[in-house]
Amino acid sequence: MDFKEEVSSTFYKLLSAFANTAGGTAVLGVRDRDHAVTGIDLRNNAQKKLADSITSRLGLHPVIETHEIDGKNILIVTVEQSRTLVAYEGRYYTRVGDTTREMLPDELRGYFQESIEWESVTGTFDPDEIDAASVRRFLALARKAGRLTAIDPDEPVEAVLRRLGLIRDGRITNGAVVLFGTDPQRHFPNTILRIGRFRRADIIIGDHEIRGNLFAQFEEAERTIKNYIGVRYDISGEAMQESFQRKEVWDYPLPAIREALLNALIHRDYFNNTVQTQVRIFDDHIRFHNPGRLPEGVTIEMILREHYSYLRNPRIADVFYRAGLVERYGSGIERILRALKEENLPAPEIVSTPLGFTLTMRMSSFTDEYLQEIGLNERQIAAVSYLKEHGTITNGQYQELNAVGASTALRDLHDMVAKHVLERRGESRRDMHYVLFRETRGSP
């Protein structure tokens, strides 16, 4: 039993906690600290409105009794222990002694570990919360990919969700809401995607909070990332002969960006309400992080060498597969590795800790530490930094950058070519310039 003076968010959290433990009774209109009766206003059919509110917010059907004490009305609200976990605004609560607290991710997994994933949990969602336009766009993608040809494009949204396994026992699942909801953050506040542009770890120059369903997040996140990474155009060789078509060369191959982004959205641990999915973009690397560490017994080596497939959210993964955006059998990491290798970029750094899963791509393996290790001097390291920003450097630019003469510049540049840090380009002395040597060296 617990006491509340009025109906508020703490009242609904309390009922969620009671339903998730052994049931309980909330007394409305009584102050908790001294049990003084403050009373509840029952005019305008307030008792029925409260019952309807509890049912719509929590999916519970409480027993509500009215009592009068010293001329003041109080309500006795009793809920039984629920057979399934009950959430309030996307979070689950429990009772520990005489306190109410949010359930920890490991506790939630304990409840669902036998057969139910987060995405399969049902809630008191209104059918109108599903964005029909998002469902239609998905169907168009799935038909184009040839992975969902049996569904009539005009089939009702509810029927589509049933076919996809996103309705259970007549109720909409969490997975349906995050995939196709008009406003999933209304129920699951932490399902936003944060993209930040950093000059240094402590200097942020751009911050984006991306909301909406997973398809909307993926599309907006890809646009945002492309705005923050560099692109240059290759108009040489064959490109000049083919109607002046130009080839875009991004800092990181876009297929690798898409795979890493989809991995972060699909495989996050949605039971974890404390950590957001994040993309952090720095001058020379980009980091994707989601609260979805590898399960016990699965190692980084397994997913790199064996292409191990672990689907934390199989329904969500299946929908993205049918849309033609991902493949099955855990091949996403393999495609990232291949895309980076084709562009002669370092292999990604992958880390799994209790805080989640992090994948880092680097524009170059030429870190200051590595350059010092192979014996480059300060002038040469400064030139590498210049190249990372500008793409090329000439002997004259090297002289100006380091305030040295032509012979010193030439000696330094030849040394960097010999150490496979630079490549010399140009047929004549007039157009001679240097670019970074592109070699897959692995993550530093």
VENVEN-V187390 format. One record per helix or strand of 3 or more residues. SS is the DSSP state (H for helix, E for strand). FROM is the first residue (numbers start at 1). TO is the last residue. If there is no record, write none. Layout:
ss=[SS SS]
from=[FROM FROM]
to=[TO TO]
This chain:
ss=[E H E H E E E E H H H H H E H H E E H E H E H E E H H H E E H H H H E E]
from=[2 9 24 46 63 72 91 99 105 118 127 132 157 171 174 184 193 203 214 231 238 247 254 277 285 300 314 332 349 356 368 378 395 406 422 433]
to=[4 20 28 58 69 79 96 102 112 120 129 145 163 173 180 186 200 210 228 234 241 250 266 281 290 305 322 342 353 362 373 390 402 418 425 436]
